[in-house]
């Protein structure tokens, strides 16, 4: 049940995307992660601590997601693991309409993390 609540807090979306259009108009600073280097970010009503390890040429990303209410009410964070292929990105959307974009750099030697606004495109007519 706690996992479901946290997923709803983050917007319930974990998506892998190779070329998802993103507006950088409201982008925050970029963080470059090296293997086993933790990155900490605020994602709407949650706090995310993440790190990655190279695995078979890809980035094996681990995220610990804690709802802000856990600080006062207690509870355990949720751990999410996913594999991101080199040159691709994993997006974690939060309830505030922003996303954390985790990009696996070629050779899986590093990952870039940046907070961005996601913009939906309208179909061409």
DSSP file (Angstrom, degrees, kcal/mol; ACC not computed):
  #  RESIDUE AA STRUCTURE BP1 BP2  ACC     N-H-->O    O-->H-N    N-H-->O    O-->H-N    TCO  KAPPA ALPHA  PHI   PSI    X-CA   Y-CA   Z-CA
    1    1 A X     >        0   0    0      0, 0.0     4,-2.1     0, 0.0     5,-0.1   0.000 360.0 360.0 360.0 -41.3    0.0    0.0    0.0
    2    2 A X  H  >  +     0   0    0      1,-0.2     4,-2.4     2,-0.2     5,-0.2   0.891 360.0  54.7 -62.7 -39.0    2.9    2.4    0.8
    3    3 A X  H  > S+     0   0    0      1,-0.2     4,-2.2     2,-0.2    -1,-0.2   0.900 107.8  49.4 -60.9 -40.4    4.4    1.7   -2.6
    4    4 A X  H  > S+     0   0    0      2,-0.2     4,-2.3     1,-0.2    -1,-0.2   0.914 109.8  50.7 -66.2 -42.5    1.2    2.6   -4.3
    5    5 A X  H  X S+     0   0    0     -4,-2.1     4,-2.0     1,-0.2    -2,-0.2   0.905 111.7  47.3 -62.2 -42.0    0.9    5.9   -2.3
    6    6 A X  H  X S+     0   0    0     -4,-2.4     4,-2.0     2,-0.2     6,-0.3   0.901 110.1  52.8 -67.0 -40.1    4.5    6.9   -3.2
    7    7 A X  H  <>S+     0   0    0     -4,-2.2     5,-2.8     1,-0.2     6,-0.3   0.901 110.0  48.6 -62.0 -39.6    3.9    6.0   -6.9
    8    8 A X  H ><5S+     0   0    0     -4,-2.3     3,-1.3     3,-0.2    -1,-0.2   0.877 107.2  56.2 -66.6 -36.7    0.8    8.2   -6.9
    9    9 A X  H 3<5S+     0   0    0     -4,-2.0    86,-1.2     1,-0.3    36,-0.4   0.890 108.2  47.6 -61.3 -39.0    2.8   11.0   -5.2
   10   10 A X  T 3<5S-     0   0    0     -4,-2.0     3,-0.5    84,-0.2    -1,-0.3   0.380 128.5 -97.5 -83.9   5.2    5.3   10.9   -8.1
   11   11 A X  T < 5 -     0   0    0     -3,-1.3    -3,-0.2     1,-0.2    83,-0.1   0.391  51.6 -97.8  93.2  -4.2    2.6   10.9  -10.6
   12   12 A X  S   <S+     0   0    0     -5,-2.8     2,-0.5    -6,-0.3    -1,-0.2   0.708  86.3 126.5  69.9  19.8    2.8    7.1  -11.0
   13   13 A X        +     0   0    0     80,-0.5    80,-1.5    -3,-0.5     2,-0.4  -0.943  27.0 163.3-124.3 121.1    5.0    7.3  -14.1
   14   14 A X  E     +A   92   0A   0     -2,-0.5     2,-0.4    78,-0.2    78,-0.2  -0.990  23.9 172.1-121.7 120.0    8.3    5.7  -14.8
   15   15 A X  E     -A   91   0A   0     76,-1.9    76,-2.8    -2,-0.4     2,-0.4  -0.990  28.7-145.1-136.1 136.4    9.0    5.8  -18.4
   16   16 A X  E     +A   90   0A   0     -2,-0.4     2,-0.4    74,-0.2    74,-0.2  -0.831  28.3 175.9 -94.1 136.9   12.0    4.9  -20.6
   17   17 A X  E     -A   89   0A   0     72,-2.7    72,-2.1    -2,-0.4    -2,-0.0  -0.998  29.8-167.0-145.8 137.9   12.4    7.1  -23.6
   18   18 A X  S    S+     0   0    0     -2,-0.4    -1,-0.1    70,-0.2    72,-0.0   0.845  94.2   3.3 -88.1 -39.4   15.0    7.4  -26.3
   19   19 A X  S    S+     0   0    0     70,-0.1     2,-0.4     2,-0.0    -1,-0.1  -0.290  75.9 163.4-147.0  54.7   13.9   10.8  -27.7
   20   20 A X        -     0   0    0      1,-0.1     2,-0.1    69,-0.1    -3,-0.1  -0.644  45.3-113.2 -77.6 128.0   11.0   12.2  -25.7
   21   21 A X        -     0   0    0     -2,-0.4    98,-0.5    98,-0.1     2,-0.4  -0.394  40.7-176.5 -62.9 134.2   10.6   15.9  -26.4
   22   22 A X  E     -B  118   0A   0     96,-0.1     2,-0.6    -2,-0.1    96,-0.2  -0.996  24.6-133.9-134.9 136.8   11.5   18.0  -23.4
   23   23 A X  E     -B  117   0A   0     94,-1.1    94,-0.8    -2,-0.4     3,-0.4  -0.808  12.5-168.4 -88.5 125.1   11.3   21.8  -22.8
   24   24 A X    >   +     0   0    0     -2,-0.6     3,-1.6     1,-0.2    -1,-0.1   0.273  59.0 107.5 -94.2  11.4   14.5   23.0  -21.2
   25   25 A X  T 3  S+     0   0    0      1,-0.3    -1,-0.2    92,-0.1    91,-0.0   0.851  92.2  27.6 -58.9 -35.9   12.9   26.4  -20.5
   26   26 A X  T 3  S+     0   0    0     -3,-0.4    -1,-0.3    91,-0.1     2,-0.2  -0.195  89.7 149.2-119.2  40.9   12.7   25.6  -16.8
   27   27 A X    <   -     0   0    0     -3,-1.6    89,-0.2    89,-0.1     2,-0.1  -0.488  35.2-144.1 -77.2 143.4   15.6   23.2  -16.5
   28   28 A X        -     0   0    0     87,-2.3    -1,-0.1     1,-0.2    -2,-0.0  -0.394  43.2 -61.8 -94.4 179.0   17.5   23.0  -13.2
   29   29 A X        -     0   0    0     -2,-0.1    86,-0.4    85,-0.1     2,-0.3  -0.282  54.9-118.9 -66.4 149.4   21.2   22.4  -13.0
   30   30 A X        -     0   0    0     84,-0.1     2,-0.4    -3,-0.1    84,-0.2  -0.657  20.6-155.2 -90.2 142.1   22.5   19.2  -14.3
   31   31 A X  E     -C  113   0A   0     82,-2.9    82,-2.8    -2,-0.3     2,-0.6  -0.972   5.9-148.0-117.4 131.2   24.3   16.7  -12.1
   32   32 A X  E     -C  112   0A   0     -2,-0.4     2,-0.4    80,-0.2    80,-0.2  -0.886  16.4-158.3-100.3 120.5   26.8   14.2  -13.5
   33   33 A X  E     -C  111   0A   0     78,-3.9    78,-2.2    -2,-0.6     2,-0.3  -0.799   3.9-159.2 -99.4 137.7   26.9   10.9  -11.5
   34   34 A X  E >   -C  110   0A   0     -2,-0.4     3,-2.4    76,-0.2    18,-0.4  -0.728  49.9 -63.9-103.0 162.2   29.8    8.5  -11.5
   35   35 A X  T 3  S+     0   0    0     74,-0.6    18,-0.2    -2,-0.3    -1,-0.1  -0.174 123.0   3.0 -50.8 134.5   29.3    4.8  -10.6
   36   36 A X  T 3  S+     0   0    0     16,-2.9     2,-0.6     1,-0.2    -1,-0.3   0.556  96.0 131.8  63.8  13.4   28.1    4.4   -7.0
   37   37 A X    <   -     0   0    0     -3,-2.4    15,-0.2    15,-0.2    -1,-0.2  -0.848  54.7-132.4 -92.2 123.3   28.0    8.2   -6.5
   38   38 A X        -     0   0    0     -2,-0.6     2,-0.4    13,-0.1    13,-0.2  -0.493  17.8-163.8 -78.5 143.7   24.7    9.2   -4.8
   39   39 A X  E     -F   50   0B   0     11,-2.7    11,-2.9    -2,-0.2     2,-0.4  -0.990   5.2-157.9-123.8 136.6   22.6   12.0   -6.2
   40   40 A X  E     +F   49   0B   0     -2,-0.4     2,-0.3     9,-0.2     9,-0.2  -0.954  17.4 167.1-118.7 130.6   19.8   13.6   -4.0
   41   41 A X  E     -F   48   0B   0      7,-2.9     7,-3.2    -2,-0.4     2,-0.5  -0.992  34.5-125.0-143.0 152.5   16.9   15.5   -5.5
   42   42 A X  E     -F   47   0B   0     -2,-0.3     2,-0.5     5,-0.2     5,-0.2  -0.837  24.9-173.6 -92.8 129.0   13.5   16.8   -4.4
   43   43 A X  E >   -F   46   0B   0      3,-2.8     3,-1.5    -2,-0.5     2,-0.3  -0.798  53.5 -74.4-126.8  87.1   10.7   15.6   -6.6
   44   44 A X  T 3  S-     0   0    0     -2,-0.5    -1,-0.1     1,-0.3   -34,-0.1  -0.456 117.2  -5.0  63.6-121.7    7.5   17.3   -5.7
   45   45 A X  T 3  S+     0   0    0    -36,-0.4    23,-2.6    -2,-0.3    24,-0.3   0.206 128.7  69.0 -89.2  15.1    6.2   15.8   -2.5
   46   46 A X  E <   -FG  43  67B   0     -3,-1.5    -3,-2.8    21,-0.2     2,-0.4  -0.878  69.4-135.7-131.7 162.9    9.0   13.2   -2.4
   47   47 A X  E     -FG  42  66B   0     19,-2.8    19,-2.7    -2,-0.3     2,-0.5  -0.978  21.7-161.3-117.6 132.4   12.8   13.0   -1.9
   48   48 A X  E     -FG  41  65B   0     -7,-3.2    -7,-2.9    -2,-0.4     2,-0.5  -0.960  10.6-174.0-120.2 128.0   14.8   10.8   -4.2
   49   49 A X  E     +FG  40  64B   0     15,-2.2    15,-3.1    -2,-0.5     2,-0.3  -0.989  21.3 174.9-116.3 127.5   18.3    9.5   -3.5
   50   50 A X  E     +FG  39  63B   0    -11,-2.9   -11,-2.7    -2,-0.5     2,-0.3  -0.906  17.1 168.6-134.7 158.9   19.8    7.6   -6.5
   51   51 A X  E     - G   0  62B   0     11,-2.0    11,-2.9    -2,-0.3     2,-0.3  -0.949  16.9-146.5-154.2 167.1   23.0    5.9   -7.7
   52   52 A X  E     - G   0  61B   0    -18,-0.4   -16,-2.9    -2,-0.3     2,-0.4  -0.957   5.0-158.8-139.2 161.3   24.0    3.7  -10.6
   53   53 A X  E     - G   0  60B   0      7,-1.6     7,-3.1    -2,-0.3     2,-0.2  -0.994  32.1-110.3-132.7 139.3   26.3    0.8  -11.4
   54   54 A X  E     + G   0  59B   0     -2,-0.4     2,-0.3     5,-0.2     5,-0.2  -0.514  40.0 178.5 -65.8 137.5   27.5   -0.2  -14.9
   55   55 A X  E >   - G   0  58B   0      3,-2.8     3,-1.7    -2,-0.2    -2,-0.0  -0.883  64.6 -25.7-146.8 110.6   25.9   -3.6  -15.8
   56   56 A X  T 3  S-     0   0    0     -2,-0.3     3,-0.1     1,-0.3    52,-0.1   0.874 125.9 -48.8  53.9  42.1   26.6   -5.3  -19.1
   57   57 A X  T 3  S+     0   0    0      1,-0.3    29,-0.4    50,-0.1    50,-0.3   0.465 124.2  92.5  81.5   1.3   27.3   -2.0  -20.8
   58   58 A X  E <  S-G   55   0B   0     -3,-1.7    -3,-2.8    27,-0.1     2,-0.6  -0.699  81.6-101.8-119.2 173.1   24.2   -0.3  -19.5
   59   59 A X  E     -GH  54  84B   0     25,-2.7    25,-3.0    -2,-0.2     2,-1.0  -0.877  23.7-154.6 -99.9 117.7   23.4    1.9  -16.4
   60   60 A X  E     -GH  53  83B   0     -7,-3.1    -7,-1.6    -2,-0.6     2,-0.3  -0.809  20.7-160.6 -92.6 100.8   21.7    0.0  -13.6
   61   61 A X  E     -GH  52  82B   0     21,-2.6    21,-2.3    -2,-1.0     2,-0.4  -0.663  10.8-168.9 -90.6 134.0   19.9    2.8  -11.8
   62   62 A X  E     -GH  51  81B   0    -11,-2.9   -11,-2.0    -2,-0.3     2,-0.4  -0.990   5.0-172.9-121.8 129.6   18.7    2.5   -8.2
   63   63 A X  E     -GH  50  80B   0     17,-3.1    17,-3.0    -2,-0.4     2,-0.6  -0.983  14.4-157.3-124.4 133.0   16.3    5.1   -6.6
   64   64 A X  E     -GH  49  79B   0    -15,-3.1   -15,-2.2    -2,-0.4     2,-0.5  -0.956  18.9-164.9-104.9 119.2   15.2    5.3   -3.0
   65   65 A X  E     -GH  48  78B   0     13,-3.3    13,-2.9    -2,-0.6     2,-0.5  -0.922   8.4-178.0-115.1 122.4   12.0    7.3   -2.9
   66   66 A X  E     -G   47   0B   0    -19,-2.7   -19,-2.8    -2,-0.5     2,-0.2  -0.976  23.9-131.4-123.8 128.0   10.6    8.7    0.3
   67   67 A X  E >   -G   46   0B   0     -2,-0.5     3,-1.8   -21,-0.2     4,-0.4  -0.510  22.8-125.0 -69.9 140.6    7.4   10.6    0.7
   68   68 A X  T >  S+     0   0    0    -23,-2.6     3,-1.3     1,-0.3     4,-0.4   0.796 108.9  65.3 -60.0 -28.6    7.9   13.8    2.7
   69   69 A X  T >> S+     0   0    0    -24,-0.3     4,-2.9     1,-0.3     3,-0.8   0.705  84.4  75.1 -67.8 -18.4    5.1   12.7    5.1
   70   70 A X  H <> S+     0   0    0     -3,-1.8     4,-1.9     1,-0.2    -1,-0.3   0.796  83.6  66.7 -64.1 -26.5    7.4    9.8    6.2
   71   71 A X  H <4 S+     0   0    0     -3,-1.3    -1,-0.2    -4,-0.4    -2,-0.2   0.874 117.0  23.3 -62.0 -36.4    9.5   12.3    8.2
   72   72 A X  H <4 S+     0   0    0     -3,-0.8    -2,-0.2    -4,-0.4    -1,-0.2   0.781 133.4  36.5 -99.5 -32.0    6.6   12.9   10.6
   73   73 A X  H  < S-     0   0    0     -4,-2.9    -3,-0.2     1,-0.2    -2,-0.2   0.567 101.4-132.1 -99.3 -10.2    4.5    9.8   10.2
   74   74 A X     <  +     0   0    0     -4,-1.9    -1,-0.2    -5,-0.4     2,-0.2  -0.185  44.1 134.0  83.0 177.9    7.3    7.2    9.8
   75   75 A X        -     0   0    0     -4,-0.1     2,-0.4    -2,-0.0    -1,-0.1  -0.599  51.5 -80.2 124.9 173.6    7.5    4.5    7.2
   76   76 A X        -     0   0    0     -2,-0.2    -9,-0.2     1,-0.0    -6,-0.0  -0.868  39.2-114.4-114.2 144.9   10.1    3.1    4.8
   77   77 A X        -     0   0    0     -2,-0.4     2,-0.4   -11,-0.1   -11,-0.2  -0.277  30.5-115.0 -70.2 163.3   11.2    4.5    1.4
   78   78 A X  E     -H   65   0B   0    -13,-2.9   -13,-3.3   -76,-0.1     2,-0.5  -0.842  21.2-144.3 -99.9 136.2   10.5    2.6   -1.8
   79   79 A X  E     -H   64   0B   0     -2,-0.4     2,-0.4   -15,-0.2   -15,-0.2  -0.886  16.5-174.0-102.8 129.2   13.4    1.2   -3.8
   80   80 A X  E     -H   63   0B   0    -17,-3.0   -17,-3.1    -2,-0.5     2,-0.4  -0.982   0.3-172.2-122.1 131.7   13.1    1.3   -7.6
   81   81 A X  E     +H   62   0B   0     -2,-0.4     2,-0.3   -19,-0.2   -19,-0.2  -0.978  11.8 159.9-124.1 137.9   15.7   -0.3   -9.9
   82   82 A X  E     -H   61   0B   0    -21,-2.3   -21,-2.6    -2,-0.4     2,-0.5  -0.989  34.3-122.7-151.3 157.3   15.8   -0.1  -13.7
   83   83 A X  E     -H   60   0B   0     -2,-0.3     2,-0.5   -23,-0.2   -23,-0.2  -0.883  20.9-162.8-105.0 129.5   18.3   -0.5  -16.4
   84   84 A X  E     -H   59   0B   0    -25,-3.0   -25,-2.7    -2,-0.5     3,-0.1  -0.955  16.5-133.8-114.7 121.8   18.9    2.4  -18.8
   85   85 A X    >   -     0   0    0     -2,-0.5     3,-2.1   -27,-0.2    19,-0.4  -0.393  39.1 -85.9 -70.7 149.3   20.7    1.7  -22.1
   86   86 A X  T 3  S+     0   0    0    -29,-0.4    19,-0.2     1,-0.3    -1,-0.1  -0.286 116.6  20.3 -56.1 136.7   23.5    4.0  -23.2
   87   87 A X  T 3  S+     0   0    0     17,-3.1    -1,-0.3     1,-0.3     2,-0.2   0.399 109.3  97.8  83.4  -2.8   22.3    7.0  -25.0
   88   88 A X    <   -     0   0    0     -3,-2.1    16,-2.1    16,-0.3     2,-0.3  -0.651  60.9-139.6-112.0 170.6   18.8    6.6  -23.6
   89   89 A X  E     -AD  17 103A   0    -72,-2.1   -72,-2.7    14,-0.2     2,-0.4  -0.956   3.5-147.0-132.6 150.2   17.0    8.3  -20.7
   90   90 A X  E     -AD  16 102A   0     12,-2.5    12,-3.0    -2,-0.3     2,-0.4  -0.962  19.9-154.2-111.6 134.2   14.7    7.2  -17.9
   91   91 A X  E     -AD  15 101A   0    -76,-2.8   -76,-1.9    -2,-0.4     2,-0.5  -0.906   9.9-166.1-111.7 135.6   12.1    9.8  -16.7
   92   92 A X  E     -AD  14 100A   0      8,-2.0     8,-2.3    -2,-0.4     2,-0.3  -0.971  15.9-157.1-118.0 113.0   10.6   10.0  -13.2
   93   93 A X  E     - D   0  99A   0    -80,-1.5   -80,-0.5    -2,-0.5     6,-0.2  -0.674   6.0-158.0 -90.3 141.8    7.6   12.3  -13.2
   94   94 A X    >   -     0   0    0      4,-2.5     3,-1.4    -2,-0.3   -84,-0.2  -0.648  33.9-100.2-113.0 176.0    6.4   13.9  -10.0
   95   95 A X  T 3  S+     0   0    0    -86,-1.2   -85,-0.1   -52,-0.3   -51,-0.1   0.615 114.2  67.8 -71.6 -12.4    3.0   15.4   -9.0
   96   96 A X  T 3  S-     0   0    0      2,-0.1    -1,-0.3   -86,-0.0     3,-0.1   0.335 116.8-104.2 -90.3   6.8    4.3   18.9   -9.6
   97   97 A X  S <  S+     0   0    0     -3,-1.4    21,-1.1     1,-0.3     2,-0.3   0.625  85.5 114.3  82.2  13.3    4.5   18.5  -13.4
   98   98 A X  E     - E   0 117A   0     19,-0.2    -4,-2.5    -4,-0.1     2,-0.3  -0.725  50.0-149.8-110.2 164.6    8.3   18.2  -13.5
   99   99 A X  E     -DE  93 116A   0     17,-2.9    17,-2.5    -2,-0.3     2,-0.6  -0.961  12.5-137.6-131.8 150.7   10.5   15.2  -14.4
  100  100 A X  E     -DE  92 115A   0     -8,-2.3    -8,-2.0    -2,-0.3     2,-0.6  -0.958  24.5-155.4-102.6 121.7   13.9   13.9  -13.3
  101  101 A X  E     -DE  91 114A   0     13,-3.2    13,-1.6    -2,-0.6     2,-0.7  -0.891   7.9-168.0-104.9 117.9   15.7   12.8  -16.5
  102  102 A X  E     -DE  90 113A   0    -12,-3.0   -12,-2.5    -2,-0.6     2,-0.5  -0.917   9.3-168.9-105.0 110.2   18.4   10.2  -15.9
  103  103 A X  E     -DE  89 112A   0      9,-2.8     9,-2.2    -2,-0.7     2,-0.6  -0.886  15.0-142.1-106.5 126.2   20.6    9.8  -19.1
  104  104 A X  E     - E   0 111A   0    -16,-2.1   -17,-3.1    -2,-0.5   -16,-0.3  -0.755  21.4-139.9 -84.8 120.9   23.0    6.9  -19.4
  105  105 A X    >   -     0   0    0      5,-2.5     3,-2.3    -2,-0.6     5,-0.3  -0.494  35.4 -79.3 -82.0 153.4   26.1    8.1  -21.1
  106  106 A X  G >  S+     0   0    0      1,-0.3     3,-0.6     2,-0.2    -1,-0.1  -0.190 120.8  23.8 -55.4 137.0   27.9    5.9  -23.7
  107  107 A X  G 3  S-     0   0    0    -50,-0.3    -1,-0.3     1,-0.2   -50,-0.1   0.364 111.9-103.9  85.7  -3.3   30.0    3.3  -22.1
  108  108 A X  G <  S+     0   0    0     -3,-2.3    -1,-0.2     2,-0.1    -2,-0.2   0.808  86.0 130.3  54.4  32.8   27.9    3.5  -19.0
  109  109 A X  S <  S+     0   0    0     -3,-0.6   -74,-0.6    -4,-0.3     2,-0.3   0.646  73.0   3.3 -87.8 -16.2   30.7    5.4  -17.3
  110  110 A X  E     -C   34   0A   0     -5,-0.3    -5,-2.5   -76,-0.2     2,-0.4  -0.982  59.6-142.6-159.7 163.0   28.4    8.2  -16.1
  111  111 A X  E     -CE  33 104A   0    -78,-2.2   -78,-3.9    -2,-0.3     2,-0.4  -0.990  13.7-142.9-130.3 142.5   24.8    9.3  -15.9
  112  112 A X  E     -CE  32 103A   0     -9,-2.2    -9,-2.8    -2,-0.4     2,-0.4  -0.878  14.4-165.2-101.2 139.0   23.5   12.9  -16.2
  113  113 A X  E     +CE  31 102A   0    -82,-2.8   -82,-2.9    -2,-0.4     2,-0.3  -0.992  15.4 163.0-124.4 129.8   20.5   13.9  -14.0
  114  114 A X  E     - E   0 101A   0    -13,-1.6   -13,-3.2    -2,-0.4     2,-0.5  -0.997  33.2-130.8-145.2 146.3   18.5   17.0  -14.7
  115  115 A X  E     + E   0 100A   0    -86,-0.4   -87,-2.3    -2,-0.3     2,-0.3  -0.852  38.7 167.5 -96.4 130.9   15.1   18.3  -13.6
  116  116 A X  E     - E   0  99A   0    -17,-2.5   -17,-2.9    -2,-0.5     2,-0.4  -0.930  39.4-110.3-139.2 160.0   12.9   19.5  -16.5
  117  117 A X  E     -BE  23  98A   0    -94,-0.8   -94,-1.1    -2,-0.3     2,-0.4  -0.776  34.6-137.9 -83.8 136.6    9.4   20.5  -17.3
  118  118 A X  E     -B   22   0A   0    -21,-1.1     2,-0.5    -2,-0.4   -96,-0.1  -0.825  16.1-160.8 -96.3 138.9    7.7   18.0  -19.6
  119  119 A X        -     0   0    0    -98,-0.5     2,-0.3    -2,-0.4   -98,-0.1  -0.977  11.1-137.9-123.3 125.5    5.6   19.4  -22.4
  120  120 A X        -     0   0    0     -2,-0.5     2,-0.3   -98,-0.0   -98,-0.0  -0.632  19.8-137.5 -80.9 137.7    3.0   17.4  -24.2
  121  121 A X        -     0   0    0     -2,-0.3     2,-0.3  -100,-0.1     3,-0.0  -0.709   9.8-131.3 -93.5 145.4    2.9   17.8  -28.0
  122  122 A X        -     0   0    0     -2,-0.3     3,-0.1     1,-0.1     2,-0.0  -0.738  33.3-101.2 -92.4 146.5   -0.3   18.2  -29.9
  123  123 A X        -     0   0    0     -2,-0.3     2,-0.1     1,-0.1    -1,-0.1  -0.339  40.0-106.3 -66.4 145.6   -0.7   16.0  -33.0
  124  124 A X              0   0    0      1,-0.1    -1,-0.1    -3,-0.0    -3,-0.0  -0.435 360.0 360.0 -70.5 146.3   -0.1   17.6  -36.3
  125  125 A X              0   0    0     -2,-0.1    -1,-0.1    -3,-0.1    -2,-0.1   0.379 360.0 360.0-111.3 360.0   -3.2   18.4  -38.4
